[in-house]
Amino acid sequence: MIATPLHLVEDSSTRPYAALSRRSDDDRRHAPRRPLAARVTGFARDAASRETQGRICAVELHDLSDSGLGGYTQEPVSVGSFISVFFPPHGPDQGLDLQGRVVRCSPDRTGLRHRIGVRLEGKKAA
């Protein structure tokens, strides 16, 4: 799978991960969302299962904030699942891994994809 470079839609910066690396201590649920157009790799593991195995899925990102992200997947992802999203290195920027829990998953209008919402739980540089 070839990943599309990450680009903030409202920001023409050449450092697309710069905004992701800033996170305040008073991060709130209603952090401003930034439109985003990128395809990244996700790894989802069902929270209800005792299995340590998960599944890899492509995630088409739609928006991103300091507290969460929204995107689309081909297959549904169970609400409550743990998910890691991997942003590959781009230019001078390091890659970035974000972890969180799926808080919402529903079919989109076409029924061909599923819209997911993820509450981020922490960040770790790749």
N, C-alpha and C positions, 0 to 999 in steps of 0.2 A: 504494500500500500504506500502510495506517495502522499505525504502530508502537504497540504497547502500552507504557505507561510501565514502566520498570524498577523492580522492588520486591524488596528482599532479603526473603525469606520469614521469616527469623528476626529481622529487624531492622525495627522500625516507624518508623525514622528518616525524616524528611522530606527528607533529603539522600541519595538512593539511590546517587549516584556517589562519595560520600565515601570509602568503603572501597576503591574501585578506584584512587583517586589515591595511596594509600599503598602503597609498594613498598619493601621493605628491600633493602639490598645483599647480604644473605645469603639471598636467595630460594632455596628448596629445592624439589625436585621434589614432595615430599610436603606441600606447603602445605595447610592446612585448607581444605576445600571449603565453600562457602556455598550452600545451596539458592537457586535463583533462578527466577522465572517471568516471562519477558519474550520478546517477539518483536522481533528486530533484523534489520538488513540485513547480509549478508555479501558479500564479493567474493572469489571463489576463482580462483587461477591455477595451473595444473598445472606443477609443478616440472620435469617431464620434457620439457615442450614448450618450444620456443624462442619460441613466440608470447608477445607481451606482452599479448595480450588475455585476458580471463578471463570469468567469468560471475557475474551477480548472483544471490544466493539468499537466501531467507528462512531465518533461524535461530531456532528456538525454544529459548531457553536453559534448561538444567536445573540447572546448578551453575557456580560460578565460584570460583577461588582466585587467589592472587598469581602462580601459575605456569601456569595453564591454565583452560580452560573446557570444559564439556560441553553438548551440545545435540542437536537433531534438525533434519534437512533433508529435503525431499521427494525430492531426487535424491541419489545417492551423490556424494561428493567424494573424489577420489583421495588415498590416503595419501601424504604428502610434499608435497602442494599447499600453496602459500602462501595464507593467508586473512586478510583484513582484516574486522573486525567493527565496525560503526558504531553507536554508542549516541547517539541524538539528545539535544539539550538537554532538560532537564526542570526546570521551575521556575527557581530561582536557579542551578542547576548547569549548567556547560558540558557540551557533548557530549564524547564520548570515542571515540577510535579505538584498537582493539587489533589488533596483528598477530601472527601465529604460523604454525605449520605443523600440518597435520592429521596426527595420529599414530595415529588409529584411526577406522575407518568400517565399520559393519556394519548390516544391516537390523534394525529393532526386531522385537519379537514379532509384531506385526501384519503386517509386511512392507510396510506403507504408507509408512513413514518410515525414515530412516537415522540412527543414533546416531553422532555424531562426537565425537572428543576432539581438542582443540587445545592444543599447547604454546605458550605466549605467548613472543614473542621481544623485545618492546618495547612501549612505550606512547607515544602522542602525543596531546596534547589537541587537540580539534577547534577 
